[in-house]
Amino acid sequence: MLQATRPTLHRGLRYTEAELLDQPFITLIDPADRATTNAALAELAQGKPTIGLENRFRSRDGSYRRLVWTAMPTPEGFLYAVPRDITERAQPQRETPRSLLRAQAAMLAEKEAFLALVCHDVQQPLTVIVAQTQLLLRKLARGEPVSPQRLDSSLAYILAAATRVRGMTQDLLDASLRQSGQTIALFMARTELVGLARQATHEHEIVSSRHQLMFEADVPTLEATVDETRVQRVLANLLTNAIKYSPDGGAVRVSVGPADGPEGKSALLVVRDHGVGIPKADLPHIFDRFHRGANVVGRFAGTGLGLASARELVELHGGSISVESEEGSGSTFAVRLPLAPPAAVM
């Protein structure tokens, strides 16, 4: 039984929670729908999400309700599943075709599943913020001295966690803008990229004792006309991934320098790690929304939105982002940003 479906199923299908605990998930589904459901469950076992699958579920009185459900693996091993009852709406209507109703229900299910995963992922940095703050408050309440080193360390963890939450919420806001057809506005200004990348590297270095973050620049300064906050988010996404997907620690290298390209002079920002890498089959899709490598689903928290957001922000600047990776040997992400902004965003 899918853990997160139980509360909704027992209300919608009129079962008690105890009754659902005793029934395998597949036995609730109309036999005619079980082949497609078993195929979806097999993909889920391999870490692939199921979005907007329609099934007829048997209710307690023997009738069948038509539900659309979405399920995604999480690091804890269980699946978030968000069923939506479309029984009445799925009846033939002159005004709205049934295919459109299914598409609308699938879209709602996808949104709910995504929000559930965001809420799940945001718990970790919030836990860090609460734990570090409570530790400092307890020491102060007992009158214990807090050394400058301890204070610096705790504040660094709090700042890094808060920055991560802010980035996640900004990614979510951008996704919402795209969903509603609105354009993401960039606030362009001359920005010194060497200092910006050095600062981003330092902020991530102080929260991970198992990783050696190394920064190098080919030039002392490098200015480009960019949205500074958005470029910071791109770097934060890449550095967070480099650390998260290198569970055994090791070196993470960040480099900045000028480069020539078909579009003219550009800045090249590179982030290299020696982590789990990306399977070959996933490389063509790694910048797609909600896509995650098969070797990280169920092992590491994530929504599959960070790299998609990074690509969109880079391309809005008229730049490009690419990756070279081998599973088990790490990844190298390269961001190219034109030194002068594209005419569309000037």
FENWORA-V145037 format. One record per backbone hydrogen bond with DSSP energy under -0.5 kcal/mol. CO is the residue of the C=O (numbers start at 1). NH is the residue of the N-H. Records with the same first field share a line. If there is no record, write none. Layout:
# FENWORA-V145037
CO: NH  NH
This chain:
# FENWORA-V145037
2: 5  6
3: 6
5: 9
6: 10
7: 11
8: 12
9: 13
13: 60
16: 20
17: 21
18: 22
20: 23
24: 27  28
25: 28
26: 29
28: 58
30: 33  34
31: 34
33: 37
34: 38
35: 39
36: 40
37: 41
38: 42
39: 43
40: 44
41: 45
42: 46
43: 46  48
44: 47
50: 71
53: 69
55: 57  67
56: 30
57: 65
59: 62
63: 59
65: 57  67
66: 86  87
67: 55
68: 84
69: 53
70: 82
71: 50
72: 80
74: 77
78: 74
79: 4  81
80: 72
81: 83
84: 68  86
86: 90
88: 91
97: 101
98: 102
99: 103
100: 104
101: 105
102: 106
103: 107
104: 108
105: 109
106: 110
107: 111
108: 112
109: 113
110: 114
111: 115
112: 116
113: 117
114: 118
115: 119
116: 120
117: 121
118: 122
119: 123
120: 123
121: 124  125
122: 126
123: 127
124: 128
125: 129
126: 130
127: 131
128: 132
129: 133
130: 134
131: 135
132: 136
133: 137
134: 138
135: 139
136: 140
137: 141
138: 142
139: 144
140: 143
145: 147
147: 151
148: 152
149: 153
150: 154
151: 155
152: 156
153: 157
154: 158
155: 159
156: 160
157: 161
158: 162
159: 163
160: 164
161: 165
162: 166
163: 167
164: 168
165: 169
166: 170
167: 171
168: 172
169: 173
170: 174
171: 175
172: 176
173: 177
174: 178
175: 179
176: 180
177: 182
178: 181
186: 188
189: 226
191: 193  224
192: 196
193: 197
194: 198
195: 199
196: 200
197: 201
198: 202
199: 203
200: 204
201: 205
202: 206
204: 207
205: 208
208: 211
210: 250
211: 213
212: 214  252
214: 254
216: 256
222: 193
224: 191  226
226: 189  228
227: 231
228: 232
229: 233
230: 234
231: 235
232: 236
233: 237
234: 238
235: 239
236: 240
237: 241
238: 242
239: 243
240: 244
241: 245
243: 246
245: 276
246: 249
250: 212
252: 214
253: 272
254: 216
255: 270
256: 218
257: 268
259: 266
261: 264
264: 261
265: 339
266: 259
267: 269  337
268: 257
269: 335
270: 255
271: 333
272: 253
275: 330
276: 328
278: 327
279: 282  283
280: 283  284
282: 285  286
283: 286
285: 288
288: 291
293: 296  297
296: 299  300
304: 290  291
305: 309
306: 310
307: 311
308: 312
309: 313
310: 314
311: 315
312: 316
313: 317
314: 317  319
315: 318
320: 336
322: 334
324: 332
326: 329  330
330: 326
331: 273
332: 324
333: 271
334: 322
335: 269  337
336: 320
337: 267
339: 225
342: 345
343: 346
